[in-house]
Amino acid sequence: MADFTDEDILRLERKANAIRKHVLIMIYTARSGHPGGSLSYTDIITALYFKIMNHRPNDLHWADRDRLVLSKGHAAPAYYAALAESGYFPMEELASLRKLGSRLQGHPSRSKTPGVEMSTGSLGQGLSVSNGIALAAKLDGKGHRIYCLCGDGEMESGQIWEAAMLASHFKLDNVTAFVDKNGLQIDGPTEKVMSSEPLVDKWRAFGWNVIEIDGHDMREIVTACQRADQVKGRPTIIIARTIKGKGVSFMEGSLRFHGTPPNDEELEQGLRELEGAP
């Protein structure tokens, strides 16, 4: 994997800022959606699509492409914005989020949206799918990687831990999973709803290579992915400490914006704040 410079980091930060603006405008226009969880993993998906992953927007079926599975499918707006910014479909299409007949539904659809590898939305399933793709790649002798983005609320799902066992058992070192650890889910703080701690120790006990990072530090994100690429015989999970609603002051750490669109004044303020970012 190529080295990266300070200029690369600044470019990624600016791209993440653009994606955050898209998220606000998309959800405002749709009057529906999940801004908080989209903004919390924006830096991660930006690093993946614009630095880490090998992919070709003009060749959707390229056999050697890296794959991304967005397990926390309700946070699709940031995913769609990254795909549009990458060139998978026209930017203007972002305004069609959640509209009838749109290719950009509330949850990602593999059959509708160019660049989407797997239809998701039922939490807890994405890692199992990622394992299947990874195992197929191993059997076919392919060298591409599979990235899976999970929410921390998903850690309450039993299927996650079944998938954790399988990936370790089959030594799926071509899997890199992320936990977007923003501490909030629809019913409240994750540690009050159902504590997942000690999360690091649990993943290690399941045989995974574990990396902890600041999920808003672009340099740490890129470095963690590079480190994961060097690990042999074990899958890697990157536990990213994030802030729900990151980048918009009144959304940061707010449970209200798990699934509430901004109103006119909030959109204006949010965009104004993002204009002042890198």
N, C-alpha and C positions, 0 to 999 in steps of 0.2 A: 504494500500500500504506500502511496506517495507521501512524502513529507509535507508539512504544511507550515506556512509562514504567518507572521502577524497580519499581512495583507489578506491572507486566506480567512483568518478569524474575523477580521473586520467585514469582509465580504459576506460571510455567513451570518454575522450579526445583523447586517443590513437586510439580508434576505429574510431572516426570521422576523424582523420588524415589519417587512412588507406582508408577510403571511399573517401576522397578527392583525394588521389593518383589514385584510381580506376577511378574516374570521368575524370581526365586528360587523363589517358591512353586510356580509352574507346573512348572518343570523338576524341582524336588524331588518333586512329586506324581507326575509322569510317570516319574520315575527315568530320564530320558533328555532330551537336548537340548543346546543350545550356549549356556551362560551368558556366556562371555567376550566373544564378538562381539556378543551382544545388549546387554550393558551398555555396550559402547564407543560405540554409536551412539544410545543412548537419548536423549541431549540433543538430537540432531539431529532424530529423528523426533518428539520432543515439540514442538520449535519449529515443525515443519512442520504437524502436525495441530492445534495449539492456538493458532497465531498466523499462520502464513504462508499455508497453503493455503485456497482456497475450496472447500468441500465440504459436502454435506448428508447426514448419516447416515440421514435419513428419506426420501431421494430418491436411491436408488442409481444411477439412470440419468439424472440431471440432466446435460444435454449440455454445460453450461459449467463443470463441475467441473474443478478441477485434479486431475492424476493422479500417483500415486506407484507406481513399480516398484521393489520390493526385490530388486535383482539378487543380493545375498548372502542367498539364500533360507533357508539353514540357520539364520540368526539371526532366525527368525520370531517367537519369543516376545515380543520388544519390540514388534514390529509388531502382533501380536494384542492386546497390552495397550493399545496406543494406540488401536486400533480399538474395543475394548470401552469404554475410558474416554471415547471420543468418542460412544458410543451406537449403534454399528453392530450390536451383539448384546449379550445380557445378560452382566454381569460374571461371573456364576456359571459361565458356559461356559468360562472360562479354565481351570478345573480339569479340563477334558476333553482338554487338550493331549496329542496323540500316542496317544489311546485309539482302539480300533476303533470305527468309526462316527462319530467326532467330526468336526465341521466344521473343527477346528483340527489339521491334520496337521503332520508334522515340517517340511514345506516348504509355502509358501502355495499354495493352490489357488483359482483364479478361479471354478471351478464349484461350490465348496463354501462358501467363506467370504465373507459380506457385507463389501463394502468393498475386497476384494482385486482389483486391476486386472489382474494377470497372474500366472499360475502360474510360479514360479521355483524354482531349486535347482541347475540345471546352470550353474556359474559362467561368467561371460563373456557371457551372452546378454541380460542385462537392458537394457544400453544400446542394443542393436540394436532391441529392442522399443520402448523409449522413443522412439527416432528415428522409428519407423514411426508411432507415435501422434502425435508432433509434426508430422510431415509431413502426415498426414491432417488435423490441425487447421488447418495453413496452407492446404491446398487447400480446406477448408470455410469459410475465413474466420473461424475461431474464435480467441478470445483467451486461452484457458486455457493454463496452463503444465504441463509434465511434469517431474517430479522423479525422479531415479534414484539409488538408494543402492548403491554398489559397495564391495567390500572391497579392501584393498590387495593381497591375494594374487591377486585377479582381474586385476590389472595384468599378470600373466604370460600372460594369454590373448590369443591373436592376434586373436580376434573383437572384443575391446575396441578395438583400434587400427583395425580396419576400420570399426567404428562411429564412432570419432573422426573418421576421414576423411570419412565420409558426412555427419555432422552439420555439419561445417565447410563442406563442398561445397554443401550445400543451405541454408546460413545459418540453421540452426535455433536462432534466438535465444529460442525458447520452451522450450528444454531447459536445465535446471539439474541437473547431476550432482554427486554427492558421492563422494569417496574417504574411507572410514573407515580412516585410516592409523594403525592400532594396532600395526603392526610385527610381528605374529605371525600365522602360518597353521598349519594342522594339522601340517605337517612341521617347523616351527621358525620362527626369525626370517626374515621375508621377504627381507631383504637377504642372507642366507646361502643360502636356497633358490634365489632368482633375483632379483638386484638390479634394481629398477625406476628407480633414480636415473640421471640427474637428472630426476625426475618432472615437476617444474614446467616445465623447459625442453622436455621432450617434448610436453606438452600445448600449450604455446605454439607449438611448431613445427608442430603439427597444426591450428593456426588457432583455438584456443579462448581465450576470456577466462579467466584463471586467478586465483583468489583463495585465499590461504592463511589458515587460521584455527586457533585453539584450539578443537577440537571439543567441549570441555566448558564453554566460555564462552558462555552463552546470548545475551548481548548481541552477541558477534561472529557467532554463527550467524544471528541475525535480521538484523543489518546486512548480512551477506554476501548473504543472499537478496534483500534490498531492492536492493542494488547490482546483482545479476544481472538483476533485473527491468528495470533501466534500460538494459541493454546491447542494442544493435541490430546485427543482421547477423552475430552470432557466438554460438555456444552458450557456456555458462559451466560450468566445473568448479570446485568448491570442495574443496580438499584440506584435510581436517580432521585435525589431529594429535590422536590420541585414545590412551586407555589401555585395553587389553583388561581386562575385568573391573572397569571404573571404578565406584567407590562401595563396593566390598567389599574390604577390605584384603588378605586372603589370596588373592583372585582377581586383583588388579591385576598385570598384567604376567606372569601365570602361564600357560604353555603347557598345563598340566594341565587347566585349565578351558576349553579350547577346546570340548570336547565331553563333559565329565564333570559330572554333577549333584552338588549339595551333599548331604552326609549330614546326619543329624539335628543334630549339633553345629554343623556349618558353616552350616546354614540358620538356626539360632538366633542364631549370632554375626553372620551377614550381616544379618539383620533388625534386630538390636540396633544395629548400626552405622548402618544406614539410618534408624533412628528418630531418630538424633542429627543427621541432615542437615536442611537448611532445610524 
